[in-house]
Amino acid sequence: MTWQQEALPALRVVAATVLGGLVGWQRQHAGQEAGIRTFAAVALGACVFVLLTPGDTHTAGQVASGIGFLGAGVIIRGRVHVHGLTTAAALWATASIGAAIAFERYITGAMVAIVLVVLLAIPTKKWDKEKTPADSDALPSRSRRSDLIKAKNGGSNQVQQRSGIHAEPDQQNR
């Protein structure tokens, strides 16, 4: 294989990486942990895997399946909410960008990247941004818990330990 024959696939890898990085930039700008490097790496990997098996369309399906496992690791289930679904879906869609570029579908890959960036830029639900006092009591922070304990004890300086024993710090041994 000559260097001219290698140059076009190398440019495809660069294009997939840049488009994946564009999606990652939006996520990083939005304050998400998975950012430019993660999304660029997903697009790059998907592109390379498809390029390494020319004419084999099964590879694209295997890439989608593998990215599904990566996305499953990103999803965190809390008591009330599930976090990471958007990031997992965006990683999965970013893999399709790399595969599209590898299959010489440059316009499709670019359009998927643009649509994905626009889609991810849509603000989240209003009620996610505005926490009510009732919501903050569901899982209080450490300082909030101590305030709640003080309020429960009538504002005194009593400290409630995990064992349930109440003791005032100054009068423990009296």
C-alpha positions as a Markdown table, in Angstrom:
| # | Residue | x | y | z |
|---|---|---|---|---|
| 1 | Met | 0.0 | 0.0 | 0.0 |
| 2 | Thr | 1.5 | 3.3 | -1.0 |
| 3 | Trp | 1.4 | 6.4 | 1.2 |
| 4 | Gln | -1.2 | 8.0 | -1.1 |
| 5 | Gln | -3.5 | 5.0 | -0.5 |
| 6 | Glu | -2.8 | 5.4 | 3.3 |
| 7 | Ala | -3.4 | 9.2 | 3.2 |
| 8 | Leu | -7.2 | 9.0 | 2.5 |
| 9 | Pro | -8.0 | 6.6 | 5.4 |
| 10 | Ala | -5.7 | 8.7 | 7.7 |
| 11 | Leu | -7.7 | 11.8 | 6.7 |
| 12 | Arg | -10.9 | 10.0 | 7.5 |
| 13 | Val | -9.6 | 9.2 | 10.9 |
| 14 | Val | -8.7 | 12.8 | 11.5 |
| 15 | Ala | -12.2 | 14.0 | 10.2 |
| 16 | Ala | -13.9 | 11.5 | 12.5 |
| 17 | Thr | -11.8 | 12.6 | 15.5 |
| 18 | Val | -12.5 | 16.3 | 14.9 |
| 19 | Leu | -16.3 | 15.7 | 14.5 |
| 20 | Gly | -16.3 | 13.6 | 17.7 |
| 21 | Gly | -14.3 | 16.2 | 19.4 |
| 22 | Leu | -16.9 | 18.8 | 18.4 |
| 23 | Val | -19.6 | 16.8 | 20.2 |
| 24 | Gly | -17.3 | 16.4 | 23.1 |
| 25 | Trp | -16.6 | 20.1 | 23.3 |
| 26 | Gln | -20.4 | 20.7 | 23.7 |
| 27 | Arg | -20.6 | 18.2 | 26.5 |
| 28 | Gln | -17.5 | 19.6 | 28.2 |
| 29 | His | -18.8 | 23.1 | 27.8 |
| 30 | Ala | -22.1 | 21.9 | 29.5 |
| 31 | Gly | -20.0 | 20.7 | 32.5 |
| 32 | Gln | -20.3 | 17.0 | 31.8 |
| 33 | Glu | -17.4 | 14.7 | 32.8 |
| 34 | Ala | -17.2 | 13.0 | 29.4 |
| 35 | Gly | -15.7 | 15.7 | 27.2 |
| 36 | Ile | -13.6 | 16.3 | 24.1 |
| 37 | Arg | -11.1 | 13.5 | 24.6 |
| 38 | Thr | -13.8 | 10.8 | 25.3 |
| 39 | Phe | -16.0 | 11.7 | 22.4 |
| 40 | Ala | -13.1 | 12.2 | 20.0 |
| 41 | Ala | -11.7 | 8.8 | 21.1 |
| 42 | Val | -15.1 | 7.1 | 20.5 |
| 43 | Ala | -15.4 | 8.5 | 17.0 |
| 44 | Leu | -11.7 | 7.7 | 16.2 |
| 45 | Gly | -12.0 | 4.1 | 17.4 |
| 46 | Ala | -15.2 | 3.5 | 15.5 |
| 47 | Cys | -13.7 | 4.9 | 12.3 |
| 48 | Val | -10.5 | 2.8 | 12.7 |
| 49 | Phe | -12.4 | -0.4 | 13.4 |
| 50 | Val | -14.5 | 0.0 | 10.3 |
| 51 | Leu | -11.5 | 1.0 | 8.2 |
| 52 | Leu | -9.5 | -2.1 | 9.3 |
| 53 | Thr | -12.2 | -4.4 | 7.9 |
| 54 | Pro | -13.0 | -3.0 | 4.5 |
| 55 | Gly | -16.2 | -4.4 | 2.9 |
| 56 | Asp | -17.4 | -6.0 | 6.2 |
| 57 | Thr | -20.5 | -4.2 | 7.4 |
| 58 | His | -20.8 | -6.5 | 10.4 |
| 59 | Thr | -18.0 | -4.5 | 12.0 |
| 60 | Ala | -20.2 | -1.4 | 12.3 |
| 61 | Gly | -22.7 | -3.5 | 14.2 |
| 62 | Gln | -20.0 | -4.7 | 16.5 |
| 63 | Val | -18.9 | -1.2 | 17.1 |
| 64 | Ala | -22.4 | -0.2 | 18.0 |
| 65 | Ser | -22.7 | -3.1 | 20.4 |
| 66 | Gly | -19.3 | -2.4 | 22.0 |
| 67 | Ile | -20.2 | 1.3 | 22.5 |
| 68 | Gly | -23.4 | 0.1 | 24.1 |
| 69 | Phe | -21.4 | -1.6 | 26.8 |
| 70 | Leu | -19.3 | 1.6 | 27.3 |
| 71 | Gly | -22.5 | 3.6 | 27.6 |
| 72 | Ala | -23.9 | 1.2 | 30.2 |
| 73 | Gly | -20.9 | 2.0 | 32.4 |
| 74 | Val | -21.6 | 5.7 | 32.2 |
| 75 | Ile | -25.2 | 5.3 | 33.4 |
| 76 | Ile | -25.6 | 5.8 | 37.2 |
| 77 | Arg | -28.9 | 4.9 | 38.9 |
| 78 | Gly | -29.6 | 6.9 | 42.0 |
| 79 | Arg | -32.4 | 6.7 | 44.5 |
| 80 | Val | -34.7 | 8.9 | 42.5 |
| 81 | His | -33.0 | 9.8 | 39.2 |
| 82 | Val | -31.0 | 8.0 | 36.6 |
| 83 | His | -27.9 | 10.0 | 35.4 |
| 84 | Gly | -25.8 | 9.5 | 32.4 |
| 85 | Leu | -28.4 | 8.5 | 29.8 |
| 86 | Thr | -27.7 | 11.5 | 27.6 |
| 87 | Thr | -24.0 | 11.0 | 27.8 |
| 88 | Ala | -24.4 | 7.3 | 27.0 |
| 89 | Ala | -26.6 | 8.0 | 24.0 |
| 90 | Ala | -24.3 | 10.7 | 22.8 |
| 91 | Leu | -21.3 | 8.4 | 22.9 |
| 92 | Trp | -23.3 | 5.8 | 20.9 |
| 93 | Ala | -24.3 | 8.4 | 18.3 |
| 94 | Thr | -20.7 | 9.6 | 18.2 |
| 95 | Ala | -19.6 | 6.1 | 17.2 |
| 96 | Ser | -21.9 | 6.4 | 14.3 |
| 97 | Ile | -20.1 | 9.5 | 13.2 |
| 98 | Gly | -16.8 | 7.6 | 13.0 |
| 99 | Ala | -18.4 | 4.7 | 11.2 |
| 100 | Ala | -20.0 | 7.1 | 8.7 |
| 101 | Ile | -16.7 | 8.8 | 7.9 |
| 102 | Ala | -15.0 | 5.4 | 7.5 |
| 103 | Phe | -17.7 | 4.4 | 5.0 |
| 104 | Glu | -17.0 | 7.6 | 3.0 |
| 105 | Arg | -20.3 | 9.2 | 4.1 |
| 106 | Tyr | -18.7 | 12.5 | 4.9 |
| 107 | Ile | -21.9 | 14.6 | 4.7 |
| 108 | Thr | -23.8 | 12.1 | 6.8 |
| 109 | Gly | -21.1 | 12.1 | 9.4 |
| 110 | Ala | -20.9 | 15.9 | 9.5 |
| 111 | Met | -24.7 | 16.2 | 9.7 |
| 112 | Val | -24.9 | 13.7 | 12.6 |
| 113 | Ala | -22.2 | 15.7 | 14.5 |
| 114 | Ile | -24.1 | 19.0 | 13.9 |
| 115 | Val | -27.5 | 17.6 | 14.8 |
| 116 | Leu | -26.0 | 15.9 | 17.9 |
| 117 | Val | -24.4 | 19.2 | 19.1 |
| 118 | Val | -27.6 | 21.1 | 18.6 |
| 119 | Leu | -29.6 | 18.3 | 20.3 |
| 120 | Leu | -27.3 | 18.4 | 23.3 |
| 121 | Ala | -27.4 | 22.2 | 23.5 |
| 122 | Ile | -31.2 | 22.0 | 24.2 |
| 123 | Pro | -31.6 | 23.0 | 27.9 |
| 124 | Thr | -32.6 | 20.4 | 30.3 |
| 125 | Lys | -36.0 | 20.4 | 32.0 |
| 126 | Lys | -36.8 | 23.5 | 34.0 |
| 127 | Trp | -37.4 | 21.5 | 37.2 |
| 128 | Asp | -33.9 | 20.1 | 37.1 |
| 129 | Lys | -32.4 | 23.6 | 37.2 |
| 130 | Glu | -34.6 | 24.9 | 40.1 |
| 131 | Lys | -34.4 | 22.8 | 43.2 |
| 132 | Thr | -37.1 | 23.3 | 45.8 |
| 133 | Pro | -36.4 | 23.1 | 49.5 |
| 134 | Ala | -38.3 | 19.8 | 49.6 |
| 135 | Asp | -36.0 | 18.4 | 47.0 |
| 136 | Ser | -32.9 | 19.4 | 48.9 |
| 137 | Asp | -34.2 | 17.6 | 52.0 |
| 138 | Ala | -34.2 | 14.3 | 50.1 |
| 139 | Leu | -30.5 | 13.8 | 50.2 |
| 140 | Pro | -29.1 | 16.6 | 52.4 |
| 141 | Ser | -25.4 | 17.5 | 52.4 |
| 142 | Arg | -23.3 | 16.9 | 55.5 |
| 143 | Ser | -23.7 | 20.5 | 56.7 |
| 144 | Arg | -27.4 | 20.4 | 55.9 |
| 145 | Arg | -27.8 | 17.2 | 57.9 |
| 146 | Ser | -26.2 | 18.9 | 61.0 |
| 147 | Asp | -28.5 | 21.8 | 60.6 |
| 148 | Leu | -31.5 | 19.4 | 60.4 |
| 149 | Ile | -30.3 | 17.6 | 63.6 |
| 150 | Lys | -29.9 | 20.9 | 65.4 |
| 151 | Ala | -33.4 | 21.9 | 64.4 |
| 152 | Lys | -34.7 | 18.6 | 65.5 |
| 153 | Asn | -33.0 | 18.9 | 68.9 |
| 154 | Gly | -34.5 | 22.4 | 69.5 |
| 155 | Gly | -31.5 | 24.4 | 68.3 |
| 156 | Ser | -29.2 | 23.1 | 71.0 |
| 157 | Asn | -25.6 | 22.2 | 70.4 |
| 158 | Gln | -26.3 | 18.5 | 70.8 |
| 159 | Val | -24.5 | 16.2 | 68.4 |
| 160 | Gln | -26.2 | 13.1 | 67.1 |
| 161 | Gln | -23.8 | 10.3 | 66.4 |
| 162 | Arg | -24.5 | 7.4 | 64.1 |
| 163 | Ser | -25.1 | 5.1 | 67.0 |
| 164 | Gly | -28.0 | 7.3 | 68.1 |
| 165 | Ile | -26.4 | 8.5 | 71.3 |
| 166 | His | -26.9 | 12.2 | 72.1 |
| 167 | Ala | -24.1 | 14.0 | 73.9 |
| 168 | Glu | -23.2 | 17.6 | 74.3 |
| 169 | Pro | -19.5 | 18.1 | 73.5 |
| 170 | Asp | -18.8 | 20.1 | 76.6 |
| 171 | Gln | -20.7 | 17.9 | 79.1 |
| 172 | Gln | -19.8 | 14.4 | 78.0 |
| 173 | Asn | -18.1 | 13.3 | 81.3 |
| 174 | Arg | -20.2 | 15.2 | 83.8 |
